[in-house]
Every structure is written in structure tokens, then in C-alpha cells.
Amino acid sequence: MNSWRNRLHEVIFEADTPSGKVFDVALLWLIVLSVLTVLLETVPEFQAQYQVQFKCAEWVFTGLFTLEYLLRLIAVRKPWQYATSFFGVVDLLAILPTFIGLLVPGSASLRVIRILRLLRMFRVLKLVGFLEEARGLQAALRATKKRILVFLSVVLALVTIIGTLMYIIEDGQSGFTSIPRSIYWAIVTVTTVGYGDIAPATVLGQMLASVMMIIGYSIIAVPTGILGMAMVKQNGTLSTKSQEISTQACPSCGRDGHDADAEFCKHCGQPL
């Protein structure tokens, strides 16, 4: 049983073996074709002419991806850890929309989420340097999450206050029919999007809108600066602690991204 499972793991998870490379390349092509099918299915001309073909192709893709997902769970010794990993969740989300579409019409278009599975190409094509950069970005986001949360809380309070003031100033006119709708205008203005569907008509309202626009430029720079400093600091840390990343996947939980000299999985602790 272990020998059969090890062989299955080698084919499905490993990209350095000939059989694993063939499997991964074929999988990437299936993902690309399935995403193209979803995109073309929404074109009215194609939908009217090839509706049956699109349905058949979708169920073929879903069947293959479902079989692949089940084989991945069988190939690892701890299937739950793989199922809750990033790629495990993405693999599951790749097949769920087709079945949900049977109950909720229109939701089948969410199948385009399968494009996230193309992230596997970094491992398949041995572009492991990109994985290291992704880890640096992830670490920078984690280091700044508290600052970003405080910043978003301040912005939320600001748009609520200014939206309420605008509702009072405009007296429910010019589209400011409620406080929630006025807050929507404040969010659109402070982010410098400016749809133009709502605009103040009074002089006082236009003055407040001008202040909001100027504040918007300052607000945009804050999270950029916070994340930028964290990334610079993180890049300095990575440069001093540079490690080559291996493409090997853990035979127990199926996760990859280990250091080249690692002997144990950093996620589950099992030998590699």
C-alpha cells in the first residue's frame, strides 16, 4: 500500500521526475483549456451555437479535476492537512462551482477561479525563485496587518463622518438621499475613483467635497508607504538569509516550498 501510494505521490506531486513532469504539464493545459471554455461560454454568439459542446466539455473537465483532487488526497498520508492548504482549497474551489451551478443558476461562471491553479507552473517549471519572492511579500503583509487595520479603521470613521455631514448639507437632495448613500459617495471620492453618479450642488457641499478629494491623495500614500517599508525590510532579511527552495512536496501533507537542505517538512514535521 505504501509503495503504491509513494508511486502515486511521485506522479502527482513531484515535478522533477519524468512521469511527474508529464502529469503537471498535462494538468496545466487542462486548466488553460477549461478557463478558455468558461470565457468563451459567456460570448453570446458562441453560447448560442456551441451550448451543448460547452456543457459536455465542462463536465469532462470537472470529472477530470475531481478525480485528480481525490487522487491527491489518497496520495498523501495526512489528507486533511493538504485539503486545508492553499493549493488544496484552490483545487476544491476549482470543482465546486460546476456542482453549485446545478442549484444556483449563474454561479457556474465562478469556474474561472481555476486560473489560480496555474500558480503551480512556478514549481513545475522550476521557477522556485518566484516562490521565495512570494514568501517575502506574504511576510511583509503579515508584518503590517495591524497598521493597515488601524489605517482602515480611521478611513472608515472618516468617510462615515463626512458622508453624514454631506447628507445634512445637501438636505437629501442631489442624490444624497440617505446616510449610507452619502457614505458611498465619500468612499468613491476619497479613493479618487469619482464615478460622478452623485455630486453636491450646494457651495458648502462642494467645499467639503474639495477637502475630501485632497484628503484622498494623502490617504492613498499611507498604505503604500507602510507596505513599502515592510517589503524593503523583508528584502534585507531575505538577502542575508538567502535559501534555495526545493520543488519537493511533502509525502505526508503534500505541501512544498521547503529549503533545499531541509530533511523534515516545516508544516507537519514528517521526513521528506
N, C-alpha and C positions, 0 to 999 in steps of 0.2 A: 504494500500500500504506500509506504514511504517512498519507495523507488518510483512508483508511478506518479505520485504527487510531485516529487522532485523534477521529474521529466516534464510534467505539465507546467510547473513553475518556471523552468528554464525556457520553455517555448513562449509563454505568455508574458513574463515579467522581464526577462533578460534580453538586452539589446546587443550584447557582444557575441552571442552565438549565431551561427548561420540560420538555424530554424527560428530563433527569436527575432532576428532582423527581418526575415521574410514575413513573419506574423505581424510585426509592428508596421512595416511598410504597407502591407495589405490593409491593415486596420486604418491607417491614416487616409488611404484612398477611399475606403468606405465612408469615413467621416466626411470627407470633402464632397463625395457624391450625394450623401444624404442631406447635407446642408444645401447644396445646389438644388436638390429636389424640393426642399421646403421653400426656397426663394422663388423658384420658377412656378411653383404651385399657386402662388399668390398673383401671378400675372393673369389678367382676365382671359387673354387670347389663348394662352397655354392651358389654363384651367378648363375652359370650355371644350378644347379639342382632345386633351390627354388626361382627363379626370380619372378614368379607370386605371390608366397606366401609373399615374402618380400614387393612387391608393395601393396598388399592388406593390410598387417599389417601396413605399413607406413601410408596409407590413413585413416585407423581406428584410429591410434594414433593421427594423425593430426586433425581428426574430433573431437576427444575427447578433445584434448588440446585447440582447437578453441572454442568449447562450454564452456569449463572451463574458458577461458580468457574472453569471453563475459559475463558469469555469474559474474565474479569478477568485471567487470565494472558496471554491474547492481546493485550489492550488496552494492556498496559504493555511498555516496551522491555526492562526487566530483570525478568522474571517470578520469578526466584529470590528477589530481594530482597522482592518482595511476598509470596511464599509463606512466607517466614520472618518476616514482620512479625506483629504481634499479630492484626490482623484476618485476615491470610492464614491463620494457624494456626487461628483460630476458624472460618473458612469451611471449611477442610478437615475439622475435627473435626465440623462440622455434618452431613457426608455419610458419614463413615466408619462410625458405629455401625450404620447400616442394612445395610451390606455385611458388617461383622463379625458381625452378628446371624445371618447365614446359616451361620457356622461355630461361633459360641459362643452357644448359646441363652441368652436372658435379658439379653444385653448390649444389645439394641436399645433398651431404655429409656434408655440414655445419650443418645439423641437429644434429650433435654431440654436438653442443652448449647447447643442452637441459640438459647436465650434470650439468650445473650451477644451474639448478633448485633444485638439491639435497641439495643446501645450506639451503633449508627450513627445513631440518632434525634437525638443531640446535634448531629451535623453536618447532618443532613437538615433539622431544624427550626431550624438556625442558633443553637443554644444553645451557642455556642463558649465562653462564659464558664465553663461546666462543664468543658470540656476544659482550660482554664487551671488550674482548681482541682485537677483530676486530676493535672496535671503537678506541682503543688506537693506533693500527697500522695506522689506517686512519688519526688520528690526528697527528701522527709523520710524516707521508708522507706530509701532508699539511704544517706542520711547516718547513720542509726542502725543499720544492719545489723550492724556489728561489735560494738556494745554489746549489741544484742539476742542475738547469737550467744554472747557471753560469759555473758550472763544465763541463757540456756537451758542452757548447759553446766553452770553452777553448780546450776541446778534439777535437771538430770538426775543429777548426782552426789548431790545431797541426797536425792532420792526413792530412789535405789539404796541408799544407806546406811541410811536409816530403814526402807525395806522389808525389808532384810536383818535389821536389829535386831528388827523386828516378827515376822519368821519365827522368830527364835531365842527371843523372849519367849513367843510363843504355842505354840511347840514343834509346829508343823504342825497345830494344831487351829483350830477356829472359822473354817475356810475358808482359812487361811494355809497351804496345802498345799505351796507351793514359793516360792522367792525371786521368780521372775517374777510370780507371782500376788500376792505381798506388795507388789512394786513397783507393780503395777496399783492396789492399794488406796491406796498412798501418792500416786500421781498423782491419783486420784479425790478424795482428801482434801485435798491441797494446792491443788487448783483449786476447792475448795469446792463440787464437784458433789454428792458424798455420795449415791451410789446406795443404799447400805445393804445391798448383797448380801453384803458381808464386814464384820465388826465384831469388834474384840478383846473377849475375855471376861475376861482377867486384869486386875487392878488396875494393874500396871505397864504393860500394853499400852494401857489406857485413858488413862493419864497421858501416854504417848508420843503417842497419837492427839490428845489435847488440845493438846499442844505443836505438833503438825503442823497442826492447824486454825488456831491463832493465827498460825503462820508463813505459812499460806496467804493470809491477809488482807494481810500485808505484801508478799508476792510479787506479788500481783495489781497493786499500786500501782506497782511498779517499771517494767514496760514501758510503762504508761500515761504515767508521768511522762517517760520517755525520749522517747517519740514525741511527746508534747505539747509539750515544749520545742523539739524539732526543727521541728514544724509552726509554732510561734509565730515562730521564727527565719526559717523559709522564707516565711511570710506577710509578714514585714517586708521581706524581699528582693524579693518579688513586687510589693509596694506601691510600692517605689522604682524598680522596673524593669518597670512595667506595659506590656504589649504586647498589642495587639489581634490575635487569632488569626484567620486566614483559613480558609475552608472548602475552599479549592482543594486538589486532590490532585495529587501529582507525576505527570506523564505517563510518567515513566520507571520508578519503583518503586511508584507507587500510594499512597504514604503521605501523610497530611495532618497538620494541626496546625502549619502554618507561620505565621510572623508575617505580618501584613497587608502589610508593606512588603518582604517577602523576594522576592528575584529568583532565588535558587537553592535547590534542595532541601537541607535540612540533613542528610538521610540519605544521599543518593547524590551530591549536588553538581551535578546536572543543572539546566538552566534551567527555571523554572516557566512 
